[in-house]
Amino acid sequence: MSMRIRRSDMVAVMKGKDRGKHGKVIQVFPKEGRVVVEGLNIAVKHLRRHERRQKRGESPKGEKITFSAPMNVANVMLLCPACGKRTRIGIHVDEKRRRQRQCKKCKAVFV
């Protein structure tokens, strides 16, 4: 599956509990069609206490870990760095025959 959203792109969430929020893409899973957005889609994982930690001098308590869970790429839209609007992504072929991503609204080419 070809994805037009890449790591370090700014995206807006269109669906889900974080709808309307913006964030930076920190991880991309192209085979699954999912992206991880920094600070959004927060999930909590509970770790049970572990007996071996007590032997090493660490606390044997359980803990809650919060992390940004992956979300479907169809639920986010790219924010254009030039015009600042949510946009779809077009493909522009330059004079050297390289494919580049392009904003569908202002026709700016992404670097």
C-alpha positions in Angstrom: 0.0 0.0 0.0 1.4 3.3 -1.0 1.1 6.1 1.6 1.4 9.8 0.8 1.8 10.8 4.5 5.4 10.5 5.7 7.2 10.9 9.1 7.5 14.5 10.4 4.4 15.7 8.4 1.8 17.8 10.3 -1.6 16.2 10.1 -5.1 17.0 11.3 -7.3 14.2 12.8 -10.6 13.9 11.0 -12.3 11.1 12.9 -12.2 9.6 16.4 -11.8 10.9 19.9 -9.1 13.4 18.9 -11.1 14.9 16.0 -10.1 18.4 15.1 -6.6 18.2 16.8 -3.3 18.6 15.0 0.0 16.8 15.5 3.2 15.6 14.0 3.6 12.1 12.5 6.3 10.3 14.5 6.0 6.8 13.0 4.5 5.3 9.8 3.4 1.7 9.2 2.8 1.5 5.4 1.9 -2.2 5.3 -0.8 -1.8 7.9 -1.9 1.7 6.6 -1.5 3.3 10.0 0.4 6.3 11.5 1.3 7.4 15.0 0.7 11.0 15.7 2.6 12.7 18.6 0.4 13.3 21.6 -2.8 12.0 20.0 -4.8 8.8 20.3 -3.4 8.2 23.8 -3.8 4.7 25.1 -3.0 3.3 28.5 -1.3 -0.1 29.1 -1.3 -1.7 32.5 1.8 -3.7 33.4 1.5 -6.2 36.2 4.0 -6.4 39.0 7.0 -8.5 38.3 8.9 -10.6 40.9 12.3 -10.4 39.2 12.3 -6.6 39.6 12.5 -7.0 43.3 15.7 -9.0 43.1 17.4 -6.3 41.0 16.5 -3.6 43.6 13.7 -2.0 41.5 10.2 -1.5 42.7 8.0 -4.6 42.2 4.9 -2.5 41.7 2.8 -2.6 38.7 2.5 0.5 36.5 0.4 2.3 34.0 2.1 3.3 30.7 0.6 5.9 28.4 1.6 6.0 24.7 0.3 7.2 21.3 -1.4 4.3 19.6 -1.4 3.9 15.8 -4.4 5.2 13.9 -5.7 4.5 10.5 -4.2 6.8 7.8 -7.7 7.4 6.4 -8.6 9.2 9.6 -6.0 12.0 9.1 -5.4 14.7 6.5 -2.2 16.5 5.7 -1.7 20.1 6.8 -0.1 22.1 4.0 3.0 24.0 5.3 2.4 26.8 2.8 -1.3 27.6 3.2 -1.9 25.9 6.5 -5.1 24.2 5.3 -6.1 20.5 5.5 -5.5 19.1 2.0 -5.4 16.1 -0.1 -2.1 15.2 -1.7 -1.5 15.2 -5.5 1.6 14.0 -7.4 3.6 16.6 -9.3 6.3 15.5 -11.8 9.0 18.1 -12.1 11.4 18.7 -15.1 13.8 16.1 -13.9 11.0 13.6 -14.0 10.9 13.2 -10.2 7.6 12.6 -8.4 6.8 15.1 -5.7 3.9 15.6 -3.4 1.8 18.7 -4.0 -1.0 20.5 -2.2 -4.3 20.2 -4.0 -5.4 23.7 -2.8 -2.5 26.0 -3.3 -0.4 23.8 -5.6 2.7 24.2 -3.3 5.2 21.3 -3.6 6.2 19.6 -0.3 9.9 19.2 0.4 
